[in-house]
Every structure is written in C-alpha cells, then in structure tokens.
Amino acid sequence: MRDYELVFIVNPQIVEEDLEGVIKKVSQLISNSGGEVTEVNPWGRRRLAYPINRFREGTYVTTKLRLNPASASELERNLKLTEEVIRYLLVKIGD
C-alpha cells in the first residue's frame, strides 16, 4: 500500500449541507478500491483559476489515503463518473 493525496473540486451547486455526503461518497469509492482514508480536510469554496464546465468556483477537498497502486486507476475511473466531482488530482506521496 502506498500513500496518496487526493484533491478534488466539488460542483458549486452542491450546498454546504450536502458536501458531507459527497465526501462520504468519495471515501466509499476509496474503500471499494481497497484503500483507506487517513485524513480529510475540506478547504471550502474557492474561485477557480479558469472555468470548468462553466463553473467559476468550487468547493475544494483534500484527502490523504493509503491504496494499492493497481487500484489507483480504478479509483480515478470512478471519480470521473461521479457527477458531483468536477475535477480531481491523485498524487503519490513519498518514494
């Protein structure tokens, strides 16, 4: 298992009360891929550097996780299919 950091941007039309549900959904995707979430840090709503799907702002969330490298592509595929997530970046931490 390797350490990863996942940063994802949630659709700004998702209200603050429903954000916890989106974070749980992403955590469930990580668990289904055989990983474990070690830390979740919501940054809040921020202005985007450029429009994504005609949105000018979004809610940023960072997540630290442990995952098998073979399962990373499965997680990324599922994140692409998640409608609430408009952009994500999965980065390996360390060696």
PDB file as gemmi writes it, atoms N, CA and C in Angstrom:
CRYST1    1.000    1.000    1.000  90.00  90.00  90.00 P 1                      
ATOM      1  N   MET A   1       0.848  -1.174   0.000  1.00  0.00           N  
ATOM      2  CA  MET A   1       0.000   0.000   0.000  1.00  0.00           C  
ATOM      3  C   MET A   1       0.896   1.240   0.000  1.00  0.00           C  
ATOM      4  N   ARG A   2       0.511   2.208  -0.794  1.00  0.00           N  
ATOM      5  CA  ARG A   2       1.242   3.473  -0.880  1.00  0.00           C  
ATOM      6  C   ARG A   2       0.375   4.609  -0.361  1.00  0.00           C  
ATOM      7  N   ASP A   3       1.052   5.688   0.014  1.00  0.00           N  
ATOM      8  CA  ASP A   3       0.348   6.887   0.460  1.00  0.00           C  
ATOM      9  C   ASP A   3       0.060   7.780  -0.739  1.00  0.00           C  
ATOM     10  N   TYR A   4      -1.163   8.295  -0.806  1.00  0.00           N  
ATOM     11  CA  TYR A   4      -1.594   9.193  -1.861  1.00  0.00           C  
ATOM     12  C   TYR A   4      -2.279  10.402  -1.248  1.00  0.00           C  
ATOM     13  N   GLU A   5      -2.304  11.484  -2.017  1.00  0.00           N  
ATOM     14  CA  GLU A   5      -3.106  12.644  -1.666  1.00  0.00           C  
ATOM     15  C   GLU A   5      -4.056  12.906  -2.826  1.00  0.00           C  
ATOM     16  N   LEU A   6      -5.322  13.039  -2.502  1.00  0.00           N  
ATOM     17  CA  LEU A   6      -6.360  13.301  -3.492  1.00  0.00           C  
ATOM     18  C   LEU A   6      -6.945  14.672  -3.222  1.00  0.00           C  
ATOM     19  N   VAL A   7      -6.900  15.528  -4.224  1.00  0.00           N  
ATOM     20  CA  VAL A   7      -7.560  16.833  -4.150  1.00  0.00           C  
ATOM     21  C   VAL A   7      -8.673  16.802  -5.182  1.00  0.00           C  
ATOM     22  N   PHE A   8      -9.890  17.094  -4.737  1.00  0.00           N  
ATOM     23  CA  PHE A   8     -10.992  17.135  -5.691  1.00  0.00           C  
ATOM     24  C   PHE A   8     -11.835  18.376  -5.464  1.00  0.00           C  
ATOM     25  N   ILE A   9     -12.456  18.825  -6.561  1.00  0.00           N  
ATOM     26  CA  ILE A   9     -13.297  20.018  -6.537  1.00  0.00           C  
ATOM     27  C   ILE A   9     -14.742  19.572  -6.734  1.00  0.00           C  
ATOM     28  N   VAL A  10     -15.582  19.992  -5.802  1.00  0.00           N  
ATOM     29  CA  VAL A  10     -16.996  19.618  -5.827  1.00  0.00           C  
ATOM     30  C   VAL A  10     -17.786  20.712  -6.548  1.00  0.00           C  
ATOM     31  N   ASN A  11     -18.747  20.294  -7.327  1.00  0.00           N  
ATOM     32  CA  ASN A  11     -19.651  21.188  -8.046  1.00  0.00           C  
ATOM     33  C   ASN A  11     -20.183  22.270  -7.100  1.00  0.00           C  
ATOM     34  N   PRO A  12     -20.110  23.550  -7.480  1.00  0.00           N  
ATOM     35  CA  PRO A  12     -20.550  24.617  -6.581  1.00  0.00           C  
ATOM     36  C   PRO A  12     -22.066  24.644  -6.344  1.00  0.00           C  
ATOM     37  N   GLN A  13     -22.832  23.917  -7.137  1.00  0.00           N  
ATOM     38  CA  GLN A  13     -24.274  23.866  -6.922  1.00  0.00           C  
ATOM     39  C   GLN A  13     -24.653  22.943  -5.762  1.00  0.00           C  
ATOM     40  N   ILE A  14     -23.681  22.181  -5.267  1.00  0.00           N  
ATOM     41  CA  ILE A  14     -23.912  21.339  -4.098  1.00  0.00           C  
ATOM     42  C   ILE A  14     -23.870  22.242  -2.867  1.00  0.00           C  
ATOM     43  N   VAL A  15     -24.937  22.256  -2.100  1.00  0.00           N  
ATOM     44  CA  VAL A  15     -24.997  23.122  -0.918  1.00  0.00           C  
ATOM     45  C   VAL A  15     -24.110  22.549   0.186  1.00  0.00           C  
ATOM     46  N   GLU A  16     -23.759  23.401   1.133  1.00  0.00           N  
ATOM     47  CA  GLU A  16     -22.831  23.034   2.204  1.00  0.00           C  
ATOM     48  C   GLU A  16     -23.317  21.820   3.006  1.00  0.00           C  
ATOM     49  N   GLU A  17     -24.632  21.709   3.193  1.00  0.00           N  
ATOM     50  CA  GLU A  17     -25.175  20.586   3.954  1.00  0.00           C  
ATOM     51  C   GLU A  17     -24.973  19.252   3.244  1.00  0.00           C  
ATOM     52  N   ASP A  18     -24.963  19.264   1.912  1.00  0.00           N  
ATOM     53  CA  ASP A  18     -24.792  18.030   1.134  1.00  0.00           C  
ATOM     54  C   ASP A  18     -23.332  17.696   0.863  1.00  0.00           C  
ATOM     55  N   LEU A  19     -22.423  18.583   1.228  1.00  0.00           N  
ATOM     56  CA  LEU A  19     -20.997  18.351   0.979  1.00  0.00           C  
ATOM     57  C   LEU A  19     -20.497  17.129   1.740  1.00  0.00           C  
ATOM     58  N   GLU A  20     -20.984  16.941   2.954  1.00  0.00           N  
ATOM     59  CA  GLU A  20     -20.567  15.785   3.756  1.00  0.00           C  
ATOM     60  C   GLU A  20     -20.936  14.481   3.048  1.00  0.00           C  
ATOM     61  N   GLY A  21     -22.083  14.457   2.384  1.00  0.00           N  
ATOM     62  CA  GLY A  21     -22.491  13.275   1.632  1.00  0.00           C  
ATOM     63  C   GLY A  21     -21.572  12.985   0.454  1.00  0.00           C  
ATOM     64  N   VAL A  22     -21.105  14.034  -0.220  1.00  0.00           N  
ATOM     65  CA  VAL A  22     -20.176  13.858  -1.341  1.00  0.00           C  
ATOM     66  C   VAL A  22     -18.840  13.334  -0.818  1.00  0.00           C  
ATOM     67  N   ILE A  23     -18.378  13.865   0.310  1.00  0.00           N  
ATOM     68  CA  ILE A  23     -17.114  13.400   0.891  1.00  0.00           C  
ATOM     69  C   ILE A  23     -17.231  11.930   1.295  1.00  0.00           C  
ATOM     70  N   LYS A  24     -18.375  11.539   1.857  1.00  0.00           N  
ATOM     71  CA  LYS A  24     -18.598  10.135   2.218  1.00  0.00           C  
ATOM     72  C   LYS A  24     -18.632   9.252   0.981  1.00  0.00           C  
ATOM     73  N   LYS A  25     -19.210   9.769  -0.096  1.00  0.00           N  
ATOM     74  CA  LYS A  25     -19.281   9.010  -1.349  1.00  0.00           C  
ATOM     75  C   LYS A  25     -17.877   8.754  -1.901  1.00  0.00           C  
ATOM     76  N   VAL A  26     -17.020   9.772  -1.886  1.00  0.00           N  
ATOM     77  CA  VAL A  26     -15.641   9.615  -2.359  1.00  0.00           C  
ATOM     78  C   VAL A  26     -14.877   8.672  -1.433  1.00  0.00           C  
ATOM     79  N   SER A  27     -15.093   8.783  -0.127  1.00  0.00           N  
ATOM     80  CA  SER A  27     -14.448   7.868   0.827  1.00  0.00           C  
ATOM     81  C   SER A  27     -14.892   6.430   0.574  1.00  0.00           C  
ATOM     82  N   GLN A  28     -16.154   6.249   0.216  1.00  0.00           N  
ATOM     83  CA  GLN A  28     -16.652   4.910  -0.101  1.00  0.00           C  
ATOM     84  C   GLN A  28     -16.000   4.376  -1.379  1.00  0.00           C  
ATOM     85  N   LEU A  29     -15.782   5.242  -2.361  1.00  0.00           N  
ATOM     86  CA  LEU A  29     -15.079   4.821  -3.583  1.00  0.00           C  
ATOM     87  C   LEU A  29     -13.665   4.348  -3.248  1.00  0.00           C  
ATOM     88  N   ILE A  30     -13.004   5.052  -2.336  1.00  0.00           N  
ATOM     89  CA  ILE A  30     -11.653   4.660  -1.923  1.00  0.00           C  
ATOM     90  C   ILE A  30     -11.695   3.312  -1.215  1.00  0.00           C  
ATOM     91  N   SER A  31     -12.655   3.125  -0.333  1.00  0.00           N  
ATOM     92  CA  SER A  31     -12.794   1.851   0.390  1.00  0.00           C  
ATOM     93  C   SER A  31     -13.106   0.710  -0.573  1.00  0.00           C  
ATOM     94  N   ASN A  32     -13.959   0.964  -1.549  1.00  0.00           N  
ATOM     95  CA  ASN A  32     -14.310  -0.068  -2.531  1.00  0.00           C  
ATOM     96  C   ASN A  32     -13.124  -0.454  -3.396  1.00  0.00           C  
ATOM     97  N   SER A  33     -12.158   0.448  -3.547  1.00  0.00           N  
ATOM     98  CA  SER A  33     -10.951   0.160  -4.322  1.00  0.00           C  
ATOM     99  C   SER A  33      -9.886  -0.522  -3.472  1.00  0.00           C  
ATOM    100  N   GLY A  34     -10.206  -0.808  -2.223  1.00  0.00           N  
ATOM    101  CA  GLY A  34      -9.256  -1.495  -1.352  1.00  0.00           C  
ATOM    102  C   GLY A  34      -8.360  -0.560  -0.564  1.00  0.00           C  
ATOM    103  N   GLY A  35      -8.697   0.716  -0.493  1.00  0.00           N  
ATOM    104  CA  GLY A  35      -7.870   1.680   0.221  1.00  0.00           C  
ATOM    105  C   GLY A  35      -8.485   2.101   1.532  1.00  0.00           C  
ATOM    106  N   GLU A  36      -7.779   2.977   2.226  1.00  0.00           N  
ATOM    107  CA  GLU A  36      -8.292   3.519   3.477  1.00  0.00           C  
ATOM    108  C   GLU A  36      -7.987   5.010   3.543  1.00  0.00           C  
ATOM    109  N   VAL A  37      -8.946   5.763   4.004  1.00  0.00           N  
ATOM    110  CA  VAL A  37      -8.801   7.212   4.148  1.00  0.00           C  
ATOM    111  C   VAL A  37      -8.142   7.488   5.494  1.00  0.00           C  
ATOM    112  N   THR A  38      -7.055   8.295   5.486  1.00  0.00           N  
ATOM    113  CA  THR A  38      -6.377   8.621   6.736  1.00  0.00           C  
ATOM    114  C   THR A  38      -6.687  10.031   7.209  1.00  0.00           C  
ATOM    115  N   GLU A  39      -7.044  10.930   6.279  1.00  0.00           N  
ATOM    116  CA  GLU A  39      -7.326  12.315   6.667  1.00  0.00           C  
ATOM    117  C   GLU A  39      -8.181  12.983   5.599  1.00  0.00           C  
ATOM    118  N   VAL A  40      -9.141  13.794   6.031  1.00  0.00           N  
ATOM    119  CA  VAL A  40      -9.986  14.575   5.120  1.00  0.00           C  
ATOM    120  C   VAL A  40      -9.953  16.023   5.591  1.00  0.00           C  
ATOM    121  N   ASN A  41      -9.694  16.941   4.660  1.00  0.00           N  
ATOM    122  CA  ASN A  41      -9.593  18.353   5.007  1.00  0.00           C  
ATOM    123  C   ASN A  41     -10.352  19.192   3.976  1.00  0.00           C  
ATOM    124  N   PRO A  42     -11.602  19.590   4.266  1.00  0.00           N  
ATOM    125  CA  PRO A  42     -12.326  20.479   3.342  1.00  0.00           C  
ATOM    126  C   PRO A  42     -11.765  21.897   3.420  1.00  0.00           C  
ATOM    127  N   TRP A  43     -11.406  22.455   2.276  1.00  0.00           N  
ATOM    128  CA  TRP A  43     -10.858  23.814   2.216  1.00  0.00           C  
ATOM    129  C   TRP A  43     -11.949  24.863   2.108  1.00  0.00           C  
ATOM    130  N   GLY A  44     -13.110  24.484   1.616  1.00  0.00           N  
ATOM    131  CA  GLY A  44     -14.182  25.443   1.420  1.00  0.00           C  
ATOM    132  C   GLY A  44     -14.268  25.902  -0.024  1.00  0.00           C  
ATOM    133  N   ARG A  45     -15.157  26.841  -0.262  1.00  0.00           N  
ATOM    134  CA  ARG A  45     -15.402  27.335  -1.607  1.00  0.00           C  
ATOM    135  C   ARG A  45     -14.322  28.320  -2.020  1.00  0.00           C  
ATOM    136  N   ARG A  46     -13.770  28.104  -3.217  1.00  0.00           N  
ATOM    137  CA  ARG A  46     -12.714  28.958  -3.757  1.00  0.00           C  
ATOM    138  C   ARG A  46     -13.016  29.285  -5.216  1.00  0.00           C  
ATOM    139  N   ARG A  47     -12.457  30.384  -5.664  1.00  0.00           N  
ATOM    140  CA  ARG A  47     -12.564  30.771  -7.068  1.00  0.00           C  
ATOM    141  C   ARG A  47     -11.586  29.926  -7.872  1.00  0.00           C  
ATOM    142  N   LEU A  48     -12.024  29.424  -9.021  1.00  0.00           N  
ATOM    143  CA  LEU A  48     -11.177  28.609  -9.896  1.00  0.00           C  
ATOM    144  C   LEU A  48     -10.285  29.503 -10.743  1.00  0.00           C  
ATOM    145  N   ALA A  49      -9.128  29.000 -11.113  1.00  0.00           N  
ATOM    146  CA  ALA A  49      -8.210  29.758 -11.952  1.00  0.00           C  
ATOM    147  C   ALA A  49      -8.778  29.945 -13.361  1.00  0.00           C  
ATOM    148  N   TYR A  50      -9.564  28.985 -13.801  1.00  0.00           N  
ATOM    149  CA  TYR A  50     -10.219  29.058 -15.107  1.00  0.00           C  
ATOM    150  C   TYR A  50     -11.539  28.300 -15.012  1.00  0.00           C  
ATOM    151  N   PRO A  51     -12.504  28.615 -15.865  1.00  0.00           N  
ATOM    152  CA  PRO A  51     -13.809  27.939 -15.773  1.00  0.00           C  
ATOM    153  C   PRO A  51     -13.700  26.446 -16.082  1.00  0.00           C  
ATOM    154  N   ILE A  52     -14.393  25.654 -15.294  1.00  0.00           N  
ATOM    155  CA  ILE A  52     -14.503  24.210 -15.517  1.00  0.00           C  
ATOM    156  C   ILE A  52     -15.984  23.910 -15.648  1.00  0.00           C  
ATOM    157  N   ASN A  53     -16.390  23.403 -16.799  1.00  0.00           N  
ATOM    158  CA  ASN A  53     -17.809  23.119 -17.068  1.00  0.00           C  
ATOM    159  C   ASN A  53     -18.690  24.335 -16.782  1.00  0.00           C  
ATOM    160  N   ARG A  54     -18.225  25.498 -17.141  1.00  0.00           N  
ATOM    161  CA  ARG A  54     -18.902  26.788 -16.964  1.00  0.00           C  
ATOM    162  C   ARG A  54     -19.022  27.232 -15.509  1.00  0.00           C  
ATOM    163  N   PHE A  55     -18.337  26.561 -14.591  1.00  0.00           N  
ATOM    164  CA  PHE A  55     -18.320  26.975 -13.196  1.00  0.00           C  
ATOM    165  C   PHE A  55     -17.096  27.833 -12.946  1.00  0.00           C  
ATOM    166  N   ARG A  56     -17.261  28.903 -12.187  1.00  0.00           N  
ATOM    167  CA  ARG A  56     -16.153  29.797 -11.864  1.00  0.00           C  
ATOM    168  C   ARG A  56     -15.617  29.579 -10.452  1.00  0.00           C  
ATOM    169  N   GLU A  57     -16.334  28.790  -9.644  1.00  0.00           N  
ATOM    170  CA  GLU A  57     -15.849  28.459  -8.311  1.00  0.00           C  
ATOM    171  C   GLU A  57     -16.276  27.048  -7.964  1.00  0.00           C  
ATOM    172  N   GLY A  58     -15.645  26.504  -6.932  1.00  0.00           N  
ATOM    173  CA  GLY A  58     -15.956  25.155  -6.494  1.00  0.00           C  
ATOM    174  C   GLY A  58     -15.490  24.959  -5.068  1.00  0.00           C  
ATOM    175  N   THR A  59     -15.902  23.862  -4.471  1.00  0.00           N  
ATOM    176  CA  THR A  59     -15.508  23.538  -3.108  1.00  0.00           C  
ATOM    177  C   THR A  59     -14.361  22.539  -3.159  1.00  0.00           C  
ATOM    178  N   TYR A  60     -13.216  22.936  -2.610  1.00  0.00           N  
ATOM    179  CA  TYR A  60     -12.022  22.097  -2.614  1.00  0.00           C  
ATOM    180  C   TYR A  60     -12.001  21.191  -1.389  1.00  0.00           C  
ATOM    181  N   VAL A  61     -11.572  19.939  -1.593  1.00  0.00           N  
ATOM    182  CA  VAL A  61     -11.418  18.981  -0.500  1.00  0.00           C  
ATOM    183  C   VAL A  61     -10.120  18.214  -0.742  1.00  0.00           C  
ATOM    184  N   THR A  62      -9.272  18.108   0.292  1.00  0.00           N  
ATOM    185  CA  THR A  62      -8.069  17.275   0.193  1.00  0.00           C  
ATOM    186  C   THR A  62      -8.279  16.038   1.062  1.00  0.00           C  
ATOM    187  N   THR A  63      -7.766  14.925   0.569  1.00  0.00           N  
ATOM    188  CA  THR A  63      -7.891  13.656   1.270  1.00  0.00           C  
ATOM    189  C   THR A  63      -6.557  12.933   1.195  1.00  0.00           C  
ATOM    190  N   LYS A  64      -6.082  12.448   2.323  1.00  0.00           N  
ATOM    191  CA  LYS A  64      -4.898  11.587   2.340  1.00  0.00           C  
ATOM    192  C   LYS A  64      -5.386  10.169   2.512  1.00  0.00           C  
ATOM    193  N   LEU A  65      -4.775   9.242   1.754  1.00  0.00           N  
ATOM    194  CA  LEU A  65      -5.246   7.871   1.748  1.00  0.00           C  
ATOM    195  C   LEU A  65      -4.110   6.901   1.502  1.00  0.00           C  
ATOM    196  N   ARG A  66      -4.370   5.645   1.811  1.00  0.00           N  
ATOM    197  CA  ARG A  66      -3.455   4.542   1.501  1.00  0.00           C  
ATOM    198  C   ARG A  66      -4.181   3.630   0.527  1.00  0.00           C  
ATOM    199  N   LEU A  67      -3.459   3.238  -0.548  1.00  0.00           N  
ATOM    200  CA  LEU A  67      -4.101   2.491  -1.623  1.00  0.00           C  
ATOM    201  C   LEU A  67      -3.064   1.662  -2.353  1.00  0.00           C  
ATOM    202  N   ASN A  68      -3.467   0.497  -2.847  1.00  0.00           N  
ATOM    203  CA  ASN A  68      -2.593  -0.290  -3.711  1.00  0.00           C  
ATOM    204  C   ASN A  68      -2.423   0.429  -5.044  1.00  0.00           C  
ATOM    205  N   PRO A  69      -1.212   0.458  -5.597  1.00  0.00           N  
ATOM    206  CA  PRO A  69      -1.010   1.151  -6.880  1.00  0.00           C  
ATOM    207  C   PRO A  69      -1.880   0.611  -8.006  1.00  0.00           C  
ATOM    208  N   ALA A  70      -2.177  -0.670  -7.993  1.00  0.00           N  
ATOM    209  CA  ALA A  70      -3.009  -1.256  -9.047  1.00  0.00           C  
ATOM    210  C   ALA A  70      -4.451  -0.754  -8.969  1.00  0.00           C  
ATOM    211  N   SER A  71      -4.888  -0.320  -7.805  1.00  0.00           N  
ATOM    212  CA  SER A  71      -6.259   0.148  -7.625  1.00  0.00           C  
ATOM    213  C   SER A  71      -6.431   1.630  -7.922  1.00  0.00           C  
ATOM    214  N   ALA A  72      -5.340   2.346  -8.132  1.00  0.00           N  
ATOM    215  CA  ALA A  72      -5.412   3.790  -8.360  1.00  0.00           C  
ATOM    216  C   ALA A  72      -6.180   4.116  -9.643  1.00  0.00           C  
ATOM    217  N   SER A  73      -5.962   3.347 -10.697  1.00  0.00           N  
ATOM    218  CA  SER A  73      -6.667   3.626 -11.959  1.00  0.00           C  
ATOM    219  C   SER A  73      -8.169   3.368 -11.814  1.00  0.00           C  
ATOM    220  N   GLU A  74      -8.544   2.363 -11.025  1.00  0.00           N  
ATOM    221  CA  GLU A  74      -9.965   2.089 -10.773  1.00  0.00           C  
ATOM    222  C   GLU A  74     -10.607   3.244 -10.009  1.00  0.00           C  
ATOM    223  N   LEU A  75      -9.886   3.781  -9.031  1.00  0.00           N  
ATOM    224  CA  LEU A  75     -10.390   4.926  -8.273  1.00  0.00           C  
ATOM    225  C   LEU A  75     -10.566   6.139  -9.186  1.00  0.00           C  
ATOM    226  N   GLU A  76      -9.590   6.405 -10.038  1.00  0.00           N  
ATOM    227  CA  GLU A  76      -9.684   7.543 -10.952  1.00  0.00           C  
ATOM    228  C   GLU A  76     -10.850   7.376 -11.925  1.00  0.00           C  
ATOM    229  N   ARG A  77     -11.076   6.171 -12.394  1.00  0.00           N  
ATOM    230  CA  ARG A  77     -12.203   5.914 -13.298  1.00  0.00           C  
ATOM    231  C   ARG A  77     -13.526   6.219 -12.600  1.00  0.00           C  
ATOM    232  N   ASN A  78     -13.640   5.791 -11.339  1.00  0.00           N  
ATOM    233  CA  ASN A  78     -14.871   6.057 -10.589  1.00  0.00           C  
ATOM    234  C   ASN A  78     -15.045   7.541 -10.291  1.00  0.00           C  
ATOM    235  N   LEU A  79     -13.946   8.265 -10.051  1.00  0.00           N  
ATOM    236  CA  LEU A  79     -14.049   9.700  -9.811  1.00  0.00           C  
ATOM    237  C   LEU A  79     -14.530  10.437 -11.060  1.00  0.00           C  
ATOM    238  N   LYS A  80     -14.102   9.971 -12.234  1.00  0.00           N  
ATOM    239  CA  LYS A  80     -14.564  10.588 -13.481  1.00  0.00           C  
ATOM    240  C   LYS A  80     -16.070  10.425 -13.658  1.00  0.00           C  
ATOM    241  N   LEU A  81     -16.619   9.323 -13.156  1.00  0.00           N  
ATOM    242  CA  LEU A  81     -18.041   9.038 -13.303  1.00  0.00           C  
ATOM    243  C   LEU A  81     -18.900   9.707 -12.239  1.00  0.00           C  
ATOM    244  N   THR A  82     -18.267  10.250 -11.198  1.00  0.00           N  
ATOM    245  CA  THR A  82     -19.006  10.907 -10.119  1.00  0.00           C  
ATOM    246  C   THR A  82     -19.395  12.310 -10.569  1.00  0.00           C  
ATOM    247  N   GLU A  83     -20.689  12.573 -10.656  1.00  0.00           N  
ATOM    248  CA  GLU A  83     -21.180  13.843 -11.190  1.00  0.00           C  
ATOM    249  C   GLU A  83     -20.841  15.039 -10.310  1.00  0.00           C  
ATOM    250  N   GLU A  84     -20.780  14.845  -8.991  1.00  0.00           N  
ATOM    251  CA  GLU A  84     -20.536  15.961  -8.080  1.00  0.00           C  
ATOM    252  C   GLU A  84     -19.090  16.458  -8.138  1.00  0.00           C  
ATOM    253  N   VAL A  85     -18.161  15.604  -8.564  1.00  0.00           N  
ATOM    254  CA  VAL A  85     -16.743  15.976  -8.642  1.00  0.00           C  
ATOM    255  C   VAL A  85     -16.465  16.506 -10.042  1.00  0.00           C  
ATOM    256  N   ILE A  86     -16.056  17.794 -10.119  1.00  0.00           N  
ATOM    257  CA  ILE A  86     -15.813  18.373 -11.443  1.00  0.00           C  
ATOM    258  C   ILE A  86     -14.343  18.286 -11.852  1.00  0.00           C  
ATOM    259  N   ARG A  87     -13.438  18.096 -10.891  1.00  0.00           N  
ATOM    260  CA  ARG A  87     -12.019  17.929 -11.207  1.00  0.00           C  
ATOM    261  C   ARG A  87     -11.350  17.256 -10.023  1.00  0.00           C  
ATOM    262  N   TYR A  88     -10.316  16.464 -10.280  1.00  0.00           N  
ATOM    263  CA  TYR A  88      -9.575  15.792  -9.211  1.00  0.00           C  
ATOM    264  C   TYR A  88      -8.121  15.647  -9.605  1.00  0.00           C  
ATOM    265  N   LEU A  89      -7.275  15.417  -8.607  1.00  0.00           N  
ATOM    266  CA  LEU A  89      -5.859  15.137  -8.830  1.00  0.00           C  
ATOM    267  C   LEU A  89      -5.415  14.152  -7.771  1.00  0.00           C  
ATOM    268  N   LEU A  90      -4.916  13.005  -8.199  1.00  0.00           N  
ATOM    269  CA  LEU A  90      -4.416  11.973  -7.299  1.00  0.00           C  
ATOM    270  C   LEU A  90      -2.903  11.922  -7.437  1.00  0.00           C  
ATOM    271  N   VAL A  91      -2.186  12.170  -6.331  1.00  0.00           N  
ATOM    272  CA  VAL A  91      -0.730  12.260  -6.352  1.00  0.00           C  
ATOM    273  C   VAL A  91      -0.145  11.292  -5.349  1.00  0.00           C  
ATOM    274  N   LYS A  92       0.898  10.553  -5.766  1.00  0.00           N  
ATOM    275  CA  LYS A  92       1.599   9.646  -4.864  1.00  0.00           C  
ATOM    276  C   LYS A  92       2.515  10.473  -3.964  1.00  0.00           C  
ATOM    277  N   ILE A  93       2.515  10.165  -2.664  1.00  0.00           N  
ATOM    278  CA  ILE A  93       3.364  10.875  -1.697  1.00  0.00           C  
ATOM    279  C   ILE A  93       4.551   9.989  -1.358  1.00  0.00           C  
ATOM    280  N   GLY A  94       5.727  10.546  -1.324  1.00  0.00           N  
ATOM    281  CA  GLY A  94       6.913   9.795  -0.926  1.00  0.00           C  
ATOM    282  C   GLY A  94       7.506   9.018  -2.080  1.00  0.00           C  
ATOM    283  N   ASP A  95       8.295   7.999  -1.725  1.00  0.00           N  
ATOM    284  CA  ASP A  95       9.030   7.202  -2.728  1.00  0.00           C  
ATOM    285  C   ASP A  95       8.131   6.327  -3.503  1.00  0.00           C  
TER     286      ASP A  95                                                      
END                                                                             
